[in-house]
């Protein structure tokens, strides 16, 4: 737990890794003992279709890296994550499977 009143209205995105949506899907499937079923599709064509349909921001979120920079919270609040990405994913999926 971190308490720092002067940083109360700031948003901190935290991660120890950058990961793409397909990598995230593969990681979750692997941790669940499943095979991820992903299809190859030309990203440029998908983005063009997104522009044509007005869904370009959605396509960008699916095709770009999921970036979360922890340097600000580490510097400002001297915070470090208790778990790595892999450990956190495993604990989250274990919790999910128990429900």
Contact map, one row per residue, 1 for C-alpha under 8 A:
111000000000000000000000000000000000000000000000000000000000000000000000000000000000000000000000000
111100000000000000000000000000000000000000000000000000000000000000000000000010100000000000000000000
111110000000000000000000000000000000000000000000000000000000000000000000000000000000000000000000000
011111110000000000000000000000000000000000000000000000000000000000000000000010000000000000000000000
001111110000000000000000000000000000000000000000000000000000000000000000000000000000000000000000000
000111111000000000000000000000000000000000000000000000000000000000000000000000000000000000000000000
000111111100000000000000000000000000000000000000000000000000000000000000000000000000000000000000000
000111111100000000000000000000000000000000000000000000000000000000000000000000000000000000000000000
000001111110000000000000000000000000000000000000000000000000000000000000000000000000000000000000000
000000111111000000000000000000000000000000000000000000000000000000000000000000000000000000000000000
000000001111100000000000000000000000000000000000000000000000000000000000000000000000000000000000000
000000000111110000000000000000000000000000000000000000000000000000000101100000000000000000000000000
000000000011111000000000000000000000000000000000000000000000000000011100100000000000000000000000000
000000000001111100000000000000000000000000000000000000000000000000011100100000000000000000000000000
000000000000111111000000000000000000000000000000000000000000000000111100000000000000100000000000000
000000000000011111000000000000000000000000000000000000000000000000001100000000001001100000000000000
000000000000001111100000000000000000000000000000000000000000000000110000000000000000100000000000000
000000000000001111110000000000000000000000000000000000000000000011110000000000000000000000000000000
000000000000000011111011000000000000000000000000000000000000000011100000000000000000000000000000000
000000000000000001111111000000000000000000000000000000000000001111000000000000000000000000000000000
000000000000000000111111100000000000000000000000000000000000011111000000000000000000000000000000000
000000000000000000011111110000000000010000000000000000000000000000000000000000000000000000000000000
000000000000000000111111111000000000000000000000000000000000000000000000000000000000000000000000000
000000000000000000111111111100000000000000000000000000000000000000000000000000000000000000000000000
000000000000000000001111111110000001000000000000000000000000000000000000000000000000000000000000000
000000000000000000000111111111000011000000000000000000000000000000000000000000000000000000000000000
000000000000000000000011111111100000000000000000000000000000000000000000000000000000000000000000000
000000000000000000000001111111110000000000000000000000000000000000000000000000000000000010001000000
000000000000000000000000111111111111000000000000000000000000000000000000000000000000000000000000000
000000000000000000000000011111111111000000000000000000000000000000000000000000000000000000000000000
000000000000000000000000001111111100000000000000000000000000000000000000000000000000000001001000000
000000000000000000000000000111111100000000000000000000000000000000000000000000000000000000001000000
000000000000000000000000000011111110000000000000000000000000000000000000000000000000000000000000000
000000000000000000000000000011111111000000000000000000000000000000000000000000000000000000000000000
000000000000000000000000010011001111100000000000000000000000000000000000000000000000000000000000000
000000000000000000000000110011000111110000000000000000000000000000000000000000000000000000000000000
000000000000000000000000000000000011111000000000000000000000000000000000000000000000000000000000000
000000000000000000000100000000000001111100000000000000000000000000000000000000000000000000000000000
000000000000000000000000000000000000111110000000000000000000000000000000000000000000000000000000000
000000000000000000000000000000000000011111000000000000000000000000000000000000000000000000000000000
000000000000000000000000000000000000001111101100000000000000000000000000000000000000000000000000000
000000000000000000000000000000000000000111111100000000000000000000000000000000000000000000000000000
000000000000000000000000000000000000000011111110000000000000001000000000000000000000000000000000000
000000000000000000000000000000000000000001111111000000000000000000000000000000000000000000000000000
000000000000000000000000000000000000000011111111100000000000000000000000000000000000000000000000000
000000000000000000000000000000000000000011111111110000000010000000000000000000000000000000000000000
000000000000000000000000000000000000000000111111111000010011000000000000000000000000000000000000000
000000000000000000000000000000000000000000011111111100010000000000000000000000000000000000000000000
000000000000000000000000000000000000000000001111111110110000000000000000000000000000000000000000000
000000000000000000000000000000000000000000000111111111111110000000000000000000000000000000000000000
000000000000000000000000000000000000000000000011111111110000000000000000000000000000000000000000000
000000000000000000000000000000000000000000000001111111100000000000000000000000000000000000000000000
000000000000000000000000000000000000000000000000111111110000000000000000000000000000000000000000000
000000000000000000000000000000000000000000000000011111110000000000000000000000000000000000000000000
000000000000000000000000000000000000000000000000111111111110000000000000000000000000000000000000000
000000000000000000000000000000000000000000000011111011111111000000000000000000000000000000000000000
000000000000000000000000000000000000000000000000010000111111100000000000000000000000000000000000000
000000000000000000000000000000000000000000000000010000111111110000000000000000000000000000000000000
000000000000000000000000000000000000000000000110010000111111111000000000000000000000000000000000000
000000000000000000000000000000000000000000000010000000011111111100000000000000000000000000000000000
000000000000000000000000000000000000000000000000000000001111111111000000000000000000000000000000000
000000000000000000001000000000000000000000000000000000000111111100000000000000000000000000000000000
000000000000000000011000000000000000000000100000000000000011111110000000000000000000000000000000000
000000000000000000011000000000000000000000000000000000000001111111000000000000000000000000000000000
000000000000000001111000000000000000000000000000000000000000101111100000000000000000000000000000000
000000000000000001111000000000000000000000000000000000000000100111110000000000000000000000000000000
000000000000001011100000000000000000000000000000000000000000000011111000000000000000000000000000000
000000000000111011000000000000000000000000000000000000000000000001111100000000000000000000000000000
000000000000111100000000000000000000000000000000000000000000000000111111000000000000000000000000000
000000000001111100000000000000000000000000000000000000000000000000011111110000000000000000000000000
000000000000000000000000000000000000000000000000000000000000000000001111111000000000000000000000000
000000000001000000000000000000000000000000000000000000000000000000001111111100000000000000000000000
000000000001110000000000000000000000000000000000000000000000000000000111111111100000000000000000000
000000000000000000000000000000000000000000000000000000000000000000000111111111110000000000000000000
000000000000000000000000000000000000000000000000000000000000000000000011111111100000000000000000000
000000000000000000000000000000000000000000000000000000000000000000000001111111100000000000000000000
010100000000000000000000000000000000000000000000000000000000000000000000111111100000000000000000000
000000000000000000000000000000000000000000000000000000000000000000000000111111110000000000000000000
010000000000000000000000000000000000000000000000000000000000000000000000111111111000000000000000000
000000000000000000000000000000000000000000000000000000000000000000000000010001111100000000000000000
000000000000000100000000000000000000000000000000000000000000000000000000000000111111000000000000000
000000000000000000000000000000000000000000000000000000000000000000000000000000011111000000000000000
000000000000000000000000000000000000000000000000000000000000000000000000000000001111111100000000000
000000000000000100000000000000000000000000000000000000000000000000000000000000001111111100000000000
000000000000001110000000000000000000000000000000000000000000000000000000000000000011111110000000000
000000000000000000000000000000000000000000000000000000000000000000000000000000000011111111000000000
000000000000000000000000000000000000000000000000000000000000000000000000000000000011111111100000000
000000000000000000000000000000000000000000000000000000000000000000000000000000000011111111110000000
000000000000000000000000000100000000000000000000000000000000000000000000000000000000111111111000000
000000000000000000000000000000100000000000000000000000000000000000000000000000000000011111111100000
000000000000000000000000000000000000000000000000000000000000000000000000000000000000001111111110000
000000000000000000000000000000000000000000000000000000000000000000000000000000000000000111111111000
000000000000000000000000000100110000000000000000000000000000000000000000000000000000000011111111100
000000000000000000000000000000000000000000000000000000000000000000000000000000000000000001111111110
000000000000000000000000000000000000000000000000000000000000000000000000000000000000000000111111111
000000000000000000000000000000000000000000000000000000000000000000000000000000000000000000011111111
000000000000000000000000000000000000000000000000000000000000000000000000000000000000000000001111111
000000000000000000000000000000000000000000000000000000000000000000000000000000000000000000000111111
000000000000000000000000000000000000000000000000000000000000000000000000000000000000000000000011111
